[in-house]
Amino acid sequence: MLVIRKAQLAAFAAAADARFVTLLCASVRAAEPDAVAALDDESLEANMTVALSRARRYGIADAVGIGEFFMAMLLHGPRFDEVPALRDFLDGVRIHALWRDAPKDALAEAARMPRPEWWRVGP
């Protein structure tokens, strides 16, 4: 009988996440080249990995939702999800409505938040 241990599952998950991040980065580069032009591949992948982790906290697991979460981090600040008025959009379903329905003052508040040291802005 085949037995897969927790460490092996963790390794599979890490490899799957790395492939997922690579695909998401390629998709964002193709769809929004101007928005990510200042980021080299390493910085883009590092930021996308952070976005993936943060999006999952809110139950956002599909590629489109994670891509939108990343774009919100890029355009409105990497800590946008810490603004209380924006958390209503982070339930895994409403992330798609963030662009249309989010209060403009909340987006401005997110943009004014200090950039954390983990957010990479280029080479």
C-alpha positions in Angstrom: 0.0 0.0 0.0 1.2 3.5 -0.9 1.7 5.8 2.1 2.1 9.5 1.6 3.5 11.3 4.6 2.7 14.9 5.7 6.1 16.0 4.7 5.6 14.6 1.2 2.2 16.3 0.9 3.7 19.6 2.0 6.4 19.2 -0.7 3.7 18.6 -3.3 1.7 21.6 -2.1 4.8 23.8 -2.2 5.6 22.7 -5.8 2.0 23.2 -6.9 2.0 26.7 -5.3 5.3 27.6 -7.1 3.8 26.5 -10.5 0.6 28.4 -9.7 2.5 31.6 -8.9 4.5 31.3 -12.1 1.3 30.9 -14.1 -0.4 33.8 -12.3 2.7 36.0 -13.0 2.6 35.2 -16.7 -1.1 35.9 -16.8 -0.7 39.3 -15.0 2.3 40.2 -17.3 0.1 39.5 -20.3 -3.0 41.2 -19.1 -1.5 44.2 -17.3 2.0 44.8 -18.7 2.1 48.4 -17.8 1.1 47.8 -14.2 3.9 45.3 -13.6 6.6 46.8 -15.9 8.7 48.1 -13.0 8.9 44.6 -11.5 11.5 42.1 -12.6 10.4 38.5 -12.6 11.9 37.8 -9.1 10.1 40.7 -7.5 6.8 39.9 -9.3 7.0 36.3 -8.1 7.8 37.3 -4.6 4.9 39.8 -4.5 2.6 37.2 -6.0 3.6 34.6 -3.4 2.6 37.1 -0.7 -0.7 37.9 -2.5 -1.4 34.2 -2.7 -0.9 33.7 1.0 -2.9 36.8 2.0 -5.7 36.0 -0.4 -6.1 32.5 1.0 -6.7 34.0 4.4 -10.0 35.3 3.1 -10.9 32.1 1.3 -9.9 33.4 -2.1 -8.5 30.4 -4.0 -9.3 30.8 -7.7 -6.8 32.2 -10.1 -8.9 35.2 -11.1 -9.6 36.1 -7.5 -5.9 35.9 -6.5 -5.0 37.9 -9.6 -7.5 40.6 -8.6 -6.2 40.5 -5.0 -2.6 41.0 -6.3 -3.7 43.9 -8.6 -5.5 45.5 -5.6 -2.2 45.2 -3.6 -0.3 46.7 -6.5 -2.7 49.6 -7.3 -4.0 50.4 -3.8 -1.2 49.3 -1.6 0.1 46.0 -0.4 -1.8 46.3 2.9 -5.2 47.2 1.4 -6.8 44.2 3.1 -6.1 45.8 6.5 -8.5 48.6 5.8 -11.8 47.7 7.7 -14.1 49.2 5.0 -12.4 46.9 2.4 -12.6 43.7 4.3 -16.3 43.2 3.2 -14.9 42.6 -0.3 -12.5 39.8 0.8 -14.9 36.9 1.4 -13.8 35.1 -1.7 -16.8 36.2 -3.7 -16.9 39.9 -3.5 -13.2 40.5 -4.4 -14.5 40.9 -8.0 -16.7 43.8 -6.9 -13.9 45.7 -5.2 -13.1 47.8 -8.2 -16.7 48.8 -8.7 -18.1 49.1 -5.2 -15.3 49.9 -2.7 -15.5 53.3 -1.1 -13.0 55.6 -2.7 -11.9 57.0 0.6 -11.1 53.5 1.8 -9.0 52.8 -1.3 -7.2 56.1 -0.7 -6.5 55.1 2.9 -5.0 51.9 1.7 -2.8 53.7 -0.7 -1.5 56.0 2.1 -0.5 53.0 4.4 3.3 52.6 4.7 4.8 50.0 2.4 6.0 46.9 4.3 9.5 45.7 3.9 8.3 42.4 2.3 6.8 44.3 -0.7 9.2 44.3 -3.5 9.1 47.2 -5.9 11.8 46.2 -8.4 15.4 45.0 -8.8 
